[in-house]
Amino acid sequence: MCHGRDGKGDGPYAVFLNRKPAVLTTIRERNKGIFPQERLYKMIDGREPVTAHGTREIPIWGDVFLAWSVQDFWPWGSEQLVRGRILELLFYLQSIQK
């Protein structure tokens, strides 16, 4: 909703944000040819502060995914499901790099 269908920062919610969402297709390019998987994992999870990220406008997806796992699977939640969802998102982000 924020980054857009193609990851170009032009999703329908982008107009409501203080800063334009990042273009997700150039992550590797902006990092000198390296896809920073560990840093992105922490940024997406959001439960551990990432100081280089600046102010946090993106959702804390770790909490969101944990809540979904409680709702959909187990009453006590599942960190494995949270990790799996974040890793799937990272694999997708890697696949859309220019």
DOSE-764280 format. One record per residue (C-alpha): residue in three letters; chain; x, y, z. Coordinates in steps of 0.001 Angstrom, whole numbers, plus 500000, padded with zeros to 6 digits. Layout:
<atoms>
{r = ALA	c = A	xx = X	yy = Y	zz = Z}
...
</atoms>
This chain:
<atoms>
{r = MET	c = A	xx = 500000	yy = 500000	zz = 500000}
{r = CYS	c = A	xx = 502941	yy = 502331	zz = 500572}
{r = HIS	c = A	xx = 505716	yy = 501133	zz = 498271}
{r = GLY	c = A	xx = 503345	yy = 500278	zz = 495417}
{r = ARG	c = A	xx = 502687	yy = 497116	zz = 493432}
{r = ASP	c = A	xx = 506074	yy = 497360	zz = 491707}
{r = GLY	c = A	xx = 508049	yy = 498582	zz = 494751}
{r = LYS	c = A	xx = 508623	yy = 502050	zz = 493288}
{r = GLY	c = A	xx = 507317	yy = 504076	zz = 496254}
{r = ASP	c = A	xx = 504076	yy = 505072	zz = 494551}
{r = GLY	c = A	xx = 501450	yy = 503063	zz = 496411}
{r = PRO	c = A	xx = 498015	yy = 504541	zz = 497195}
{r = TYR	c = A	xx = 498991	yy = 505384	zz = 500798}
{r = ALA	c = A	xx = 502213	yy = 507170	zz = 499788}
{r = VAL	c = A	xx = 500454	yy = 510536	zz = 499544}
{r = PHE	c = A	xx = 499517	yy = 510366	zz = 503234}
{r = LEU	c = A	xx = 503095	yy = 509930	zz = 504479}
{r = ASN	c = A	xx = 505525	yy = 512653	zz = 505548}
{r = ARG	c = A	xx = 508283	yy = 511103	zz = 503429}
{r = LYS	c = A	xx = 507881	yy = 509301	zz = 500126}
{r = PRO	c = A	xx = 508328	yy = 505529	zz = 500598}
{r = ALA	c = A	xx = 511654	yy = 504122	zz = 499421}
{r = VAL	c = A	xx = 511989	yy = 502671	zz = 495956}
{r = LEU	c = A	xx = 512517	yy = 498983	zz = 496708}
{r = THR	c = A	xx = 513864	yy = 497984	zz = 493290}
{r = THR	c = A	xx = 517174	yy = 499793	zz = 493817}
{r = ILE	c = A	xx = 518187	yy = 498558	zz = 497269}
{r = ARG	c = A	xx = 521172	yy = 496624	zz = 495920}
{r = GLU	c = A	xx = 522209	yy = 499519	zz = 493674}
{r = ARG	c = A	xx = 522108	yy = 501988	zz = 496593}
{r = ASN	c = A	xx = 524302	yy = 499609	zz = 498627}
{r = LYS	c = A	xx = 527153	yy = 499269	zz = 496115}
{r = GLY	c = A	xx = 525890	yy = 496018	zz = 494623}
{r = ILE	c = A	xx = 525191	yy = 494282	zz = 497938}
{r = PHE	c = A	xx = 521702	yy = 493306	zz = 499084}
{r = PRO	c = A	xx = 521833	yy = 494041	zz = 502855}
{r = GLN	c = A	xx = 519660	yy = 491131	zz = 503960}
{r = GLU	c = A	xx = 520440	yy = 491230	zz = 507696}
{r = ARG	c = A	xx = 519890	yy = 494987	zz = 507987}
{r = LEU	c = A	xx = 516647	yy = 494762	zz = 505999}
{r = TYR	c = A	xx = 515440	yy = 491854	zz = 508127}
{r = LYS	c = A	xx = 515864	yy = 493958	zz = 511277}
{r = MET	c = A	xx = 514268	yy = 496978	zz = 509616}
{r = ILE	c = A	xx = 511205	yy = 494991	zz = 508503}
{r = ASP	c = A	xx = 510867	yy = 493140	zz = 511817}
{r = GLY	c = A	xx = 511104	yy = 496469	zz = 513648}
{r = ARG	c = A	xx = 511086	yy = 495043	zz = 517156}
{r = GLU	c = A	xx = 514786	yy = 495897	zz = 517474}
{r = PRO	c = A	xx = 515621	yy = 499556	zz = 516755}
{r = VAL	c = A	xx = 517776	yy = 500182	zz = 513670}
{r = THR	c = A	xx = 519453	yy = 503534	zz = 514276}
{r = ALA	c = A	xx = 520521	yy = 504033	zz = 510655}
{r = HIS	c = A	xx = 516884	yy = 503843	zz = 509584}
{r = GLY	c = A	xx = 516037	yy = 507214	zz = 511120}
{r = THR	c = A	xx = 512496	yy = 507881	zz = 512222}
{r = ARG	c = A	xx = 510188	yy = 504914	zz = 512025}
{r = GLU	c = A	xx = 507302	yy = 505467	zz = 509655}
{r = ILE	c = A	xx = 506976	yy = 501859	zz = 508525}
{r = PRO	c = A	xx = 504935	yy = 499386	zz = 510563}
{r = ILE	c = A	xx = 506673	yy = 497106	zz = 513040}
{r = TRP	c = A	xx = 505997	yy = 494046	zz = 510917}
{r = GLY	c = A	xx = 507395	yy = 491619	zz = 513496}
{r = ASP	c = A	xx = 504523	yy = 492523	zz = 515823}
{r = VAL	c = A	xx = 501992	yy = 492450	zz = 512981}
{r = PHE	c = A	xx = 503149	yy = 489029	zz = 511760}
{r = LEU	c = A	xx = 503200	yy = 487679	zz = 515326}
{r = ALA	c = A	xx = 499618	yy = 488866	zz = 515850}
{r = TRP	c = A	xx = 498585	yy = 487201	zz = 512586}
{r = SER	c = A	xx = 500219	yy = 483949	zz = 513669}
{r = VAL	c = A	xx = 498238	yy = 484071	zz = 516932}
{r = GLN	c = A	xx = 495027	yy = 484786	zz = 515050}
{r = ASP	c = A	xx = 495563	yy = 482242	zz = 512278}
{r = PHE	c = A	xx = 497557	yy = 479409	zz = 513836}
{r = TRP	c = A	xx = 498376	yy = 479155	zz = 517520}
{r = PRO	c = A	xx = 497028	yy = 481019	zz = 520518}
{r = TRP	c = A	xx = 500598	yy = 481644	zz = 521764}
{r = GLY	c = A	xx = 502038	yy = 482907	zz = 518437}
{r = SER	c = A	xx = 505012	yy = 481620	zz = 516560}
{r = GLU	c = A	xx = 508376	yy = 483270	zz = 516052}
{r = GLN	c = A	xx = 509070	yy = 480709	zz = 513308}
{r = LEU	c = A	xx = 506077	yy = 482016	zz = 511333}
{r = VAL	c = A	xx = 507262	yy = 485598	zz = 511842}
{r = ARG	c = A	xx = 510761	yy = 484722	zz = 510572}
{r = GLY	c = A	xx = 509287	yy = 482829	zz = 507624}
{r = ARG	c = A	xx = 507123	yy = 485751	zz = 506548}
{r = ILE	c = A	xx = 509991	yy = 488211	zz = 506814}
{r = LEU	c = A	xx = 512328	yy = 485885	zz = 504887}
{r = GLU	c = A	xx = 509727	yy = 485441	zz = 502137}
{r = LEU	c = A	xx = 509458	yy = 489208	zz = 501886}
{r = LEU	c = A	xx = 513255	yy = 489498	zz = 501676}
{r = PHE	c = A	xx = 513396	yy = 486870	zz = 498917}
{r = TYR	c = A	xx = 510772	yy = 488856	zz = 497005}
{r = LEU	c = A	xx = 512674	yy = 492120	zz = 497482}
{r = GLN	c = A	xx = 515830	yy = 490437	zz = 496228}
{r = SER	c = A	xx = 513969	yy = 489201	zz = 493148}
{r = ILE	c = A	xx = 512813	yy = 492713	zz = 492104}
{r = GLN	c = A	xx = 516249	yy = 494333	zz = 492202}
{r = LYS	c = A	xx = 517363	yy = 496028	zz = 488974}
</atoms>
